[in-house]
Amino acid sequence: MKIAVAKGDGIGPEIMDAVLSIFNAANVPLEYETIEMGKSFYDKGFSTGMSPLAKETVEELGILFKGPMETPKGKGVKSINVTARKTWSTYANRRHFRSLKGVDTVFSKAGIPIDLTIVRENIEGTYGGIEHMLTQDVALCRRLISRPGSIQVHKFAFEMAKKEGFKKVTCAHKANIMKLTDGLFLETFYEVAKDYPEIIADDIIVDDLAMKLVSRPQNYEVVVLTNLQGDIMSDLCAGLVGGLGFAPSANIGDQISIFEAVHGTAPDIMGKNIANPTSLLLSGLMMLRHIGLMNQADTIENALLRTLELGNHTGDFGDKSKPSLSTTEFANSIIANLGKAPAEGVTRKSNVPSGFHLPEKPAQQRMMLGSNRQEEQVVGIDLFFQSSENGNELANKLLPFSTNGLKLIMISNRGTQVWPTGSIYTECVDQYRARFEMENNQVTSLQEMLQMASQVGAVLSISSIEILRTFGGKAAYSLAQGQ
Ligand code: NAI
């Protein structure tokens, strides 16, 4: 089988060469098609960070093993890492955090073993990267959470738990505040959980999770989160087991999957042959298991564990009274330990591969639609506009637009109601929202709402609009704070 390999930037080539040398020594039956992605391609003027040939190769082979890649700072260029995950719909980011012998942490010293997996939704949320300046003072980032996208990631978490013998899956969220977005993520979690009665499903508010991961990490097995919350919690978990150098990452899609280290290009140590290849190696082991090479993965993992328990280490961790090994020496010590058993070997030995198959080129982009679609009705409009006037002055300008059953019901600033009631202590910025709703549950047409918006646009500087709808008679929008 052939896979695509992109060595990446900074320390990428050094750690990738180290990992592939271990794979070769362990007779991993893979061929590697090296592709160019990252800095060198930005430098050649490709704003996407990869050539059309690299894209074609990954789409044909279905597996990309990649080193870290630099995103040039400044405007106009998107992160190649995020672009790759999104372009190829690798919707689930799986990261495994496990205490390793020889990697001292507060928990290992206290005798508390850690073995937990984070499944992070990988392509939605704030990482949609849909951002606008609404005024010169106010920026907006749209956080999209979709029903099909949430269902995909929850299914992945439960399927993984079922195959690999996990007993509990926990959904972390902020649905107490973000009732529609995180609410949808949570609702779909319990919908999916119904198909897995043998697995305990529970949920926790994400800030509470942060505290409990630090105080009682052993209480969690698999935690599934939205994108940004998952990103932050993953790094917290990396800290629990010794840092980013020990955190592997798999970006899983139905067709294409990407395996990469969690850390970046470490430009401060590049070219010195001192980088720690463990994170990339562990990601590579997730890849081997993904494509069904279970035995080879177990052999290499045991060799790594043996190497660590012997106290071998690169400069970024381990017992400082023992000299640090270079990247190459560390890889060679793993090679020397191939076939040897550590005191604590591979713990979870699933013989069930993920069901990977080479992707068939889809005829067109797939449209995913949620089931149970309900009747939709337009019942109002939120107009976002720029102004430095106060709520009462704005109400005087907007009230004349309350006609034909449409009524101005509130004005808010940064989500807090400032008219018809509000507090004199609410500080405002130059960006308001006016909400118009149809009276007495009447409905209206989208066209009428847009005409009304265009009339308001002649009086106030509108920056964006949202249509208020009901789905199955239920309001599909949130209230303002204080409304
Ligand atoms: P970084 O992870 O590259 O470095 C942070 C610190 O950790 C540095 O002191 C570095 O020397 C150390 N470090 C990281 N990996 C190490 C390893 N394997 N062995 C020993 N020490 C290691 O994060 P930073 O500096 O924020 O980002 C540098 C570049 O990497 C940026 O261009 C960023 O965009 C990119 N990046 C790429 C990622 C990816 O490809 N998935 C992920 C994160 C950052």
Residues whose N, C-alpha, C, O or C-beta is under 5 A from the ligand:
A	BS01	NAI	G67 P68 M69 E70 T71 N81 G245 A261 V262 H263 G264 T265 A266 P267 D268 I269 I274 A275 N276 P277 D316
